[in-house]
Amino acid sequence: MHKHGHIGLSLAVAAPIAIIFGYFFGPQWATLTLIFSFITSRVPDFDHRTELIAHRGFTHTIWFAIIISLAGALIITQISTIAGTGPENAGITLSNITNLLPTFAMTFTGFMIGFISHLIGDIITEAYDYTVNPFWPVSNVAYTLSWTKADSKVWNWGLLLLGIFSTGITFITIFIW
């Protein structure tokens, strides 16, 4: 799957969760969930930029997704802590993490959605001899559904349009209704 297909799929998958977060925690969380999933929807394909990592290798595993999502959630939580009411909130302490647990959980979820949707996108495509081993090295089971070619304009643009539509529905639901 190409860039716009991955982006669209991540927005489409994130939209229902963004609506739930927006309803219970505020519209800013709907927006942030979409942004975080958008950001990470392309991260696994950074393996194209280096010869040290095989394409659809470690960057296409659930473990990589967890590591990067944890790091991102910790950074966002720390920024939220620093942006709190005063210097007593600075630093990651047990009390600050407990107070900011919803921030951490929702941020982590947003990042994970982008990663998981990327893996799903690669699993549904047939791309040369590439498969996805999302649980490597714990399991070496490869997944591919081969529903479409990775360069399919219909699937890539269709998913992008679905993502845009889903994002629009999310904003209408959260900000207008």
N, C-alpha and C positions, 0 to 999 in steps of 0.2 A: 504494500500500500504506500502511496506517496503522501507527501506532506499534508496537502489539503484534505485528504481522506482521513488521516490520523486526527487532524484538528477537529474536523466535523464529527467524527465518532466520539471523541472525548467530550465535546460539548453536548452531544445527544445523550450520552451516558450520564453526564454530570447534571443535566437539567432537572430530572426529578428529585435528586438529592438536594440540589440547590434550592428548589421550591420548599422542601421540607425544612432546611436550615433557615431559609428566609422567613418562613411562617413562624417558627418557634424562637429564633434568635435575632431576627431583624434582617432587613433587605440587604444590608452590607454583606452578610454572610452568603446570601445567594450569589451576589456579584463576585465575592472572593472565591467561592467554590468553583465558579466557572473560570475565573482567572487562573487559579492554581492548577486546575485540570488542563487548561489550555497550555500553560507553561510546560508541564511535564509530558504532554502528549508526544513531543518530539525528542525528548531526552534519550530514549534508548537508541535512537539512530545516530547519536554522536559517535558511535563506533565506526561510522563511515569515515570519520576525520582522522583516524589513526590506524596504522598498520599493526599496532601492538595488540589490538583486540579484534577477534573475529566478529564479523557481522552476525547478528542474532545469537551471540554468545552470552557472556555474563550480563551484559547490559539489557538483555531480554529475559531476565529471570525475576522471579518474585523477590528474591533476596536483594537484588540491586534496587528494586522498587522500594522495598522497606527501608533500606539504608538511606537512600536519597530522600524519601518522604519523611523519615525521622529527622534527618538533618535539617530539612526545610522547615518542618514543624517546630523544631527547637529554635531555629533562627527567628521565625515569625513570632513565637512565644516570647523570646527574649526581647525583640523589638517592642512588642506589646507591653512587656514589663517595664522597659525603660521609658516608654511613652505614658506610663501610669501617673499617679498623683504626686510622686516626689522621689527623691533619691533613695528612700527606704525601700522602694520597689525594685531598684536596680539589682541585677544578678539573678541567676537561676537558683532559687532556694526551694526547699520542700513546700513552704507555705505559698510561695509565688506560683509554683507549678500547680498546686492544688487549686489556687484561686483562678489560674488561667487554664485549667484542664479543658474546659469547652473550646477555648481558642486552639490549644494544642490538638485536640481530637478532630475538630472541624478542618483545621489546616492539613493535618495528616491525611484525612479522608479526601480532601480536594486533590492533593498531590497524588495519592494512590489511584484515584479515578483516572487521571491522565495516563499513568503507567499501565494500569490494567486494560484500559481501552486500547492502548497501543499494542499490547500483546494480543488482544482479541482481533484487532485489525490485521496483524501479521498471521494469525492462525487461520483466518478466513481466506487469505490470499495464497496463491501459488506463485512463488518467486524462485525460479531456477531450481536449485536443489536445497534451498533453505527451508528449515523447519524451525519451530519454536520449542525449546526445552525449558519451560518456565520454572521447573523445580530442580534443575541441574545445580549442584552435583548430587543432591539427595536422591533424585530420580532421573534417569536418562531417557524417560519416555518423551518422544517427540510428538508434537501436535501440528496437524495441518488439515484443514477442511477442503482447501483448494476450490472454493466456491467461485473464485474469480482470479484473474491475473493481477499482479501487483500494480501494473500500469494501466488498468482499466479506467478509462475516462468516465464511464457511466458510474462505476462504484465510487471512485474518488470524488467526483463532483456531486454525485448524489448524496454521499455522506456529508460533504461540506454543507450542502443545502439543508439537509436534515438537521445538522448542528446549528446552523443559523436560525432555522425555524424554531428549534427547541429553545434556543437562547431567547428568541423573541417571545415565545410563550412564557418562559420563566419570568422575564421582566414585566410582561403584561399581568401575570398572576400576582407577582410580588408588589409591584408599584402601583397598579391601577385598581385591582380588585381588593 
